[in-house]
Amino acid sequence: MKTDCIPTTIMIVDDEPGNLNVLGEMLNGAGMGVRALPGGVLALAAARAELPDLVLLDIQMPGMDGYEVCRRFKADEQLRGIPIIFLSAFTEPSDKLQAFEAGGVDYVTKPFAEVEVLARIGTHLQLRRHQLHLEELVAQRMRELTEAHRRLQIWDDAKNQWLNVLSHEMRTPLNGVIGIAELLFSYLPDDSEHHEMYPEFGVSCRRIEKLIDDALTVTQLDVAAEGFARMPVRLMPVLEDAVAEVASQVAANPVRAALSGVSEVSICGEERLLRRAFTDLLLTATHCVVAGEVITLVTHVAAGQANVQIVTRGAALSSAALETFFEVGGQRELLKGAGDFGLGATLASRIIQLFHGSVTVRNGSQGGLVIQIALPVATSCTQAGCPDL
């Protein structure tokens, strides 16, 4: 009976020469190679020298019995994958259980039939080959993933370096253009009507500079988020600074803030980034209201979360606009003037997520928008840093 055309080596371990001869002839007749050993110590040494495809193992042997031989095979990193079939005259269920607990894959009682032994050998050889094939596929996939990760790391590093260079190269000519424009404005006669363009010129300059800074920060968050520190940060001063910054930039829309709920609350994060996130979200809200409308900022703490709501009373957004609110270029409905929010809303969302928080937007029950920010309260922060939350 031929099992297949793949060269196969079966190791037989039995202290009875007659058993070795009978099994050897049977396997040779089936086209398999045979290595016959009279004891466990020799079997272990021979298997390490040249791995067999399968082991037929007797239990009752002097010195080291079959159970111990099997356990030593399974304890050896090189040998543990080799399937072991016990061939024994022991027929008690406890004997079979002990064989399987030692690591055997099958158990055939003596006297055995040749057809049964060959069938079981064939089955376990096939299973072993499938296992080896799967292990090779997994190893190959791991090699591919490792290589892909290495290449992605190279690209990420290159992208970060390129954006830093680009930022510098953009700022250099931009500073020249701004400087020349400033000089031209200074040359204008005091009564020139072109002086009316200067405030808009300043707004445009600041917008361009912010876009460059935001683009770099978004890239750093994507590529090297682990590089940002996490320290205990008091939330109330961060929010107060954000409100003051918005007031200095957008006088037409005052922000009414109720911060008493977080007066003693700290969160884990980086103060500079958190201040930037809340400032950008408040500035985003100013794009969604008309001049004179008040923006409300409300805070409270519940279930270990510091919650901040930014509420407007203007128009509402469509479902499609709400879905893309934090995407680059995804907000175009409630804007004062042309363009979109820039990268402010996107960057703020990335920062909040970096510090294990969440930010969402919805339409208010009485119109306007509700931007909801939730950040974990830093109950376990120390001056040495914050643990992963």
C-alpha positions in Angstrom: 0.0 0.0 0.0 1.7 3.2 -1.2 0.8 6.3 0.9 2.0 8.9 -1.6 5.0 9.7 -3.8 6.6 12.0 -1.3 9.8 10.5 0.3 8.9 9.6 3.9 11.0 8.4 6.9 9.3 6.6 9.8 11.1 6.0 13.0 10.2 2.9 14.9 11.1 2.7 18.6 10.7 -0.7 20.3 12.9 -2.9 22.4 11.6 -6.1 20.7 13.6 -6.9 17.6 10.7 -9.0 16.2 8.4 -6.0 16.3 11.0 -3.8 14.6 11.4 -6.4 11.8 7.6 -6.8 11.3 6.9 -3.1 11.2 10.0 -2.4 9.1 8.9 -4.8 6.4 5.4 -3.4 6.4 6.6 0.2 6.0 9.2 -0.7 3.4 6.5 -2.5 1.4 4.5 0.7 1.5 7.4 2.6 0.0 8.5 4.4 3.2 12.0 4.7 4.6 12.5 3.1 8.1 14.8 3.9 11.0 14.5 1.3 13.8 15.8 2.1 17.3 15.7 -0.2 20.3 15.4 2.5 23.0 14.4 6.1 23.8 17.8 7.6 24.3 19.0 6.4 20.9 15.8 7.5 19.3 16.1 11.1 20.7 19.7 11.4 19.5 18.9 10.0 16.1 15.9 12.2 15.7 17.9 15.3 16.5 20.5 14.3 13.9 17.9 13.8 11.2 14.3 14.5 11.7 11.9 11.7 10.9 8.4 12.5 9.5 6.6 10.3 12.1 7.4 8.1 15.1 5.9 4.7 15.9 6.5 4.3 19.7 6.1 1.3 22.0 5.3 2.1 25.6 6.8 -0.8 27.6 10.6 -0.4 27.3 13.4 -0.8 29.8 15.0 2.4 31.2 12.9 5.0 29.6 9.3 4.1 28.8 7.4 5.3 25.8 5.5 8.0 27.8 8.8 9.6 28.9 10.2 9.4 25.4 7.2 11.2 24.0 7.4 13.9 26.7 11.0 14.5 25.8 10.2 14.8 22.1 7.5 17.4 22.9 9.8 19.3 25.3 12.4 19.7 22.5 11.9 22.7 20.2 13.4 20.8 17.3 11.3 17.6 17.7 8.0 18.7 19.2 6.2 18.9 15.9 6.9 15.3 14.9 3.7 13.2 15.2 4.0 10.2 17.5 1.7 7.2 17.2 1.8 4.7 20.2 1.7 1.0 19.4 1.1 -1.0 22.6 -0.4 -4.1 24.0 -1.9 -2.0 26.8 -5.6 -1.6 26.2 -6.9 0.2 29.3 -8.4 3.6 28.8 -6.0 5.0 31.4 -3.1 3.9 29.3 -4.5 5.6 26.2 -5.2 8.8 28.2 -1.7 8.9 29.5 -0.4 8.5 26.0 -2.4 11.4 24.7 -1.4 13.5 27.7 2.2 12.8 26.9 1.7 14.3 23.4 0.8 11.3 21.2 -1.5 11.9 18.2 -2.9 8.4 18.0 -2.9 5.0 19.8 -3.1 1.5 18.1 -3.4 -1.6 20.3 -1.5 -4.8 19.5 -2.0 -7.1 17.8 -2.7 -4.6 15.0 -3.7 -5.0 11.4 -1.3 -3.8 8.7 -4.1 -1.9 6.9 -5.0 0.0 10.0 -1.5 1.0 10.9 -0.8 2.2 7.3 -4.1 4.1 7.2 -3.3 5.9 10.5 0.2 6.7 9.4 -1.1 8.1 6.1 -3.6 10.3 7.9 -1.1 11.8 10.3 1.5 12.3 7.6 -1.1 14.3 5.6 -2.0 16.3 8.7 1.6 17.0 9.4 2.3 18.1 5.8 -0.8 20.4 5.9 0.5 21.8 9.2 4.0 22.5 7.8 2.4 24.1 4.7 0.3 26.4 6.9 3.3 27.2 9.0 5.3 28.1 5.9 2.4 30.2 4.6 2.2 32.0 8.0 6.0 32.5 8.0 5.9 33.8 4.4 3.1 36.2 5.3 5.0 37.4 8.4 8.1 38.0 6.2 5.9 40.0 3.8 4.3 42.0 6.6 7.7 42.7 8.1 9.0 43.9 4.8 5.9 46.0 4.2 6.2 47.5 7.7 9.8 48.3 7.0 9.0 50.0 3.8 6.1 51.9 5.3 8.4 53.1 8.1 10.8 54.4 5.5 8.0 56.2 3.7 6.7 57.6 6.9 10.1 58.9 7.9 10.6 60.3 4.4 7.2 61.9 4.4 7.8 63.5 7.8 11.2 64.8 6.6 9.8 66.0 3.4 7.0 67.9 5.1 9.5 69.5 7.4 11.6 70.6 4.5 8.6 71.7 2.6 7.4 73.8 5.6 10.8 75.5 5.7 10.9 76.0 2.0 7.4 77.4 2.0 8.0 79.8 4.9 11.1 81.2 3.3 9.5 82.7 0.1 6.3 83.3 2.1 8.1 85.5 4.5 9.7 87.3 1.6 6.3 88.0 0.0 4.8 89.1 3.3 7.7 91.4 4.0 7.5 93.0 0.6 3.8 93.5 1.0 4.3 95.0 4.4 6.8 97.4 2.9 4.5 98.3 0.0 1.7 99.1 2.5 4.1 101.4 4.4 4.8 103.3 1.2 1.2 104.1 0.6 0.1 107.6 1.3 -1.9 108.1 4.5 -5.0 108.9 2.5 -4.8 105.9 0.1 -7.9 103.8 0.0 -5.7 100.7 -0.3 -5.1 100.9 3.5 -8.5 99.3 3.8 -7.1 96.1 2.4 -4.5 95.7 5.2 -6.6 93.9 7.8 -7.7 91.4 5.2 -4.1 91.0 4.2 -3.2 90.2 7.8 -6.0 87.6 8.1 -4.8 85.9 4.9 -1.2 85.8 6.1 -2.2 84.3 9.4 -4.4 81.7 7.7 -1.5 80.5 5.4 0.9 80.2 8.4 -1.7 78.3 10.4 -2.4 75.9 7.5 1.4 75.1 7.3 1.6 74.5 11.1 -1.6 72.4 11.1 -0.4 70.2 8.2 2.9 69.5 10.0 1.2 68.7 13.2 -1.4 66.4 11.6 1.5 64.5 10.0 3.4 64.2 13.3 0.2 62.8 14.9 -0.1 60.2 12.2 3.5 59.2 12.0 4.9 59.6 15.5 2.0 59.9 17.9 3.9 58.0 20.6 6.4 60.9 20.7 4.0 63.3 22.3 4.2 63.5 26.1 1.3 62.7 28.4 1.3 64.7 31.6 -1.4 65.8 34.1 -3.0 68.9 32.7 -5.5 71.1 34.5 -8.5 71.5 32.2 -9.9 74.8 33.3 -6.8 77.0 32.5 -6.6 75.3 29.1 -10.2 76.2 28.3 -9.8 79.8 29.7 -6.8 80.3 27.4 -8.7 78.9 24.4 -11.6 81.3 25.1 -9.3 84.2 25.4 -7.5 83.4 22.2 -10.7 83.1 20.2 -11.9 86.4 21.7 -8.8 88.1 20.5 -9.3 86.8 16.9 -13.1 86.9 16.5 -14.7 89.8 18.4 -18.0 89.4 16.5 -18.9 86.2 18.3 -18.4 86.3 22.1 -18.0 83.0 23.9 -19.9 82.5 27.1 -18.1 79.9 29.2 -19.3 78.1 32.3 -16.3 76.3 33.6 -17.0 75.7 37.3 -17.7 72.0 36.7 -14.0 71.4 35.9 -12.3 73.8 38.3 -10.3 71.0 39.9 -10.2 68.5 37.1 -7.0 67.3 35.4 -6.7 65.2 32.2 -3.7 63.4 30.7 -2.2 65.0 27.7 0.1 67.8 26.4 -1.0 71.2 27.4 0.0 72.9 24.2 -1.8 70.5 22.0 -4.9 70.5 24.2 -5.1 74.3 24.1 -4.7 74.1 20.4 -7.5 71.6 20.0 -10.1 73.6 22.0 -9.1 76.8 20.3 -9.6 75.3 16.9 -12.9 73.8 17.8 -14.1 77.2 19.1 -12.8 78.9 16.0 -14.6 76.3 13.9 -17.8 77.1 15.8 -17.4 80.8 14.9 -17.6 79.8 11.2 -21.1 78.3 11.8 -22.8 81.5 13.2 -23.5 85.0 12.0 -22.0 88.1 13.6 -23.4 88.8 17.0 -24.5 85.3 17.9 -23.1 84.0 21.2 -21.2 80.6 21.4 -21.7 78.8 24.7 -19.1 76.5 26.3 -20.4 74.2 29.1 -18.5 71.7 31.1 -19.3 68.9 33.5 -17.8 65.6 34.8 -19.5 62.3 34.8 -18.4 58.6 35.0 -14.7 59.5 35.0 -15.1 61.7 31.9 -14.5 65.5 31.6 -17.2 66.6 29.1 -17.0 69.9 27.2 -19.9 71.1 25.0 -19.5 73.9 22.5 -23.0 75.1 21.5 -24.2 77.5 18.8 -27.7 78.8 18.1 -27.4 79.4 14.4 -28.5 77.2 11.6 -28.3 73.4 11.6 -26.3 71.1 9.3 -27.4 68.4 6.9 -26.7 64.8 7.7 -24.0 64.6 5.0 -22.2 67.7 6.4 -22.3 66.3 9.9 -20.6 63.1 8.7 -17.7 65.0 7.1 -17.4 67.7 9.8 -14.0 66.6 11.0 -12.7 65.6 7.5 -10.3 67.8 5.5 -12.4 70.0 3.2 -15.6 68.4 4.4 -17.3 71.5 5.8 -18.8 74.0 3.4 -22.3 74.7 4.4 -22.3 77.2 7.3 -19.3 79.4 6.5 -18.7 83.1 6.7 -17.1 83.8 3.4 -15.5 81.3 1.0 -13.4 78.2 1.6 -13.6 75.6 4.4 -12.4 75.2 8.0 -8.9 74.5 6.9 -7.3 71.8 9.0 -8.6 73.1 12.4 -11.4 70.7 13.0 -9.4 67.8 11.6 -6.4 68.6 13.8 -8.5 69.1 16.9 -10.2 65.7 16.4 -6.8 64.0 16.0 -5.4 65.6 19.2 -8.5 64.6 21.3 -8.2 61.0 20.0 -4.5 61.0 20.7 -5.3 61.5 24.4 -7.9 58.8 24.4 -10.9 61.1 24.1 -13.7 61.6 21.6 -15.2 64.5 19.8 -18.6 64.4 17.9 -20.9 67.0 16.4 -24.7 67.0 16.1 -27.5 69.4 15.5 -29.0 71.0 18.6 -32.6 70.4 19.6 -33.4 74.1 19.1 -31.1 74.6 16.0 -27.4 75.3 15.8 -24.7 72.8 16.6 -23.4 70.9 19.6 -19.7 69.9 19.5 -19.2 67.3 22.3 -15.7 66.6 23.6 -15.0 63.9 26.2 -11.7 63.2 27.8 -10.8 60.7 30.6 -10.2 62.3 34.0 -6.6 61.8 35.0 -7.1 60.2 38.4 -3.8 58.2 38.1 -1.6 60.9 36.6 1.6 61.8 38.4 4.4 64.3 37.7 6.3 61.4 36.1 3.8 61.0 33.4 0.4 59.3 32.6 -0.2 55.6 32.1 -2.0 54.3 29.0 -5.7 54.7 29.5 
